[in-house]
Amino acid sequence: MIPGGGQPNMQQLLQQAQKMQQDLARAQEELANTEVDGQAGGGLVKATVTGAGELRALQIDPKAVDPEDTETLADLIVAAVHAANENAQTLQQQKLGPLAQGLGGGGIPGLPF
């Protein structure tokens, strides 16, 4: 029998897994600290979320406020938050995508891709 039997070096695999785990934790921390924006109504409503999707700020231009039509304002808020979250997902894929590919492209449980 051939020593090692052609099997990958277990110590090397463990080191690679540990490095990937550290890289993932670093990338997740960066995402939590990075803010991205989304807007709706031509900038009347702006939402700021972290790269992890946490809503941090909401700006509403007074022109968007019509006491007789709060439904439109609500729609603009939802659209701005949605746009900001889409930008956050793009950022997540940029930061975490290469790490997931390093795991054989199977993704990581609990992550959005």
Secondary structure, 3 states (H helix, E strand, C coil): CCHHHHCCCHHHHHHHHHHHHHHHHHHHHHHHHCEEEEEECCCCEEEEEECCCCEEEEEECHHHCCCCCHHHHHHHHHHHHHHHHHHHHHHHHHHHHHHHHCCCCCCCCCCCC
